[in-house]
Structure formats: C-alpha cells, structure tokens
Amino acid sequence: MTEVHHEDVAAYALGLLDGDERAAFERHLHGCGTCSAEVGSFAAMGELIKGVHPDDLLPQPPDPQVESLLVRRAATERRRRSLHRAFMTAAACVLVAAGVYLGVSATTAGPDPDSIHSPARALLMTGRTYSVTDPATGVTGLVGVEDKGWGTHVALELKGVKGPLQCRLMAVGDDGRSEVVASWGIPDKGYGVPGSPDPLLLHGGTSLPQDELNHFTIQTFDGRTLATVAV
C-alpha cells in the first residue's frame, strides 16, 4: 500500500505525484478535511512557479570513476524528481505563507485592537448608556448595560487615562452591595490620551439586576477612584 503523508498535499495539487501516489492521496482526501481545504490554495500557486525549471537546481554530476553510466542516469532521474517535488512544494509554501502574512498585516493594521472589542462596542450602541468625565482625574467613562437572566451585561469605554495601572470596574447596588464587573491593566501609553487616542473597550457582568444598580466606580487596585458613573 502506498504511504500517504499530509505533507503530500502540495505535490498532489501541483500534479507531481505518480499514478499510484495520486490515487492513494485522493482516497486520503475523502477523510481529511485539513488536506481538502489546502488543495485549492496550493493549486492556485502552480501557475506562478511554472517558469522555473528544476534542472537549474541539480547538483554537479558525480565522479564518472565512481558510478557507471546506468547508475548515474538512474541517480540523476531520482534526484530530478526529488528536487522538482521539493522545489515546487517549498515554493508553493513560501507563496502561501507570504499571502497569509500580508493578510494578517492588512487586518491588524489600523486601530488598537483593545479599542474594537465587538461585544462591548455592540452593547454601547444598543444598550442603555451612562457617561461621566471626572473633573479631578480627567478620566472619561461610558458604561452600557442590558438585562440578562443572570443579572446585567456591562460594557465600558474608557478614555483619558495613562499607565501603568491596574484597574477594575465596580457595580454598586442601591443597597450598597458591590461586585467586580471586570479588571484590567493599563500600559504606559494609556488610552484616549495624546499619542494614544484610541479608547479601551471591555465588557463583563454583574449579578445585580439593572433596576437595582446605583452607580459604577472605575478605580485602581489600591482604591483610588478614577471616575464614578451614576445610573
């Protein structure tokens, strides 16, 4: 039985396998979702590397005193096939990797990822919101809330703060009960300040129902209050 390896996906897609190898790999594809998904990516690279001939990569021929003409011919053919497959596979892998890198670069360029947190942003757009800018600290907090069966879902947008700090958002009920909604660290650059204009977005939850909430407190771990958002 012909042995099949996951690494053969590029060779298969580029048409480098012989008949038995190709048949064996096609049987393998029926049960391997990973290889099936990768075949198309490698096949698309084939046209880009057709112009490079593998003969250009062959090493110098062996010493004629060592091998007979027949042995040399057989060895050369084996090397040709091996180098051709290795070269085509490696070239395709490089091109795919380059595409992945460019794709990642394109998606990561732009705003600070701490500022585009989708669940928090969605809640701030659709939920009930409350905001404040503390005159003493200059910190601005925008809180969004929505009812849940387990309590209240809470989102926070934070601006005007520099680090390094460790902070938490406290939910305080009408009865004085308090709970930690979320905690986070603030790097030196800060959020929503000159040189780092993007805000921090995060979300969390409290068991306090929305109609029992009194206010939220943004504070440091050592107990310093940065802002208080009344509800």
Secondary structure, DSSP 4 states (H G I P E B T S, - for coil): -----GGGHHHHHTT-S-HHHHHHHHHHHHT-HHHHHHHHHHHTTGGGGTT--GGGGPPPPPPTTTS-HHHHHHHHHHHHHHHHHHHHHHHHHHHHHHHHHHHHHHHHSSS-GGG--HHHHHHHHHSEEEEEE-TTT--EEEEEEEEETTEEEEEEEEESB-SSEEEEEEEEETTS-EEEEEEEEE-TT-BSBTTB-PPEEEEEEESS-GGGEEEEEEEETTS-EEEEEE-
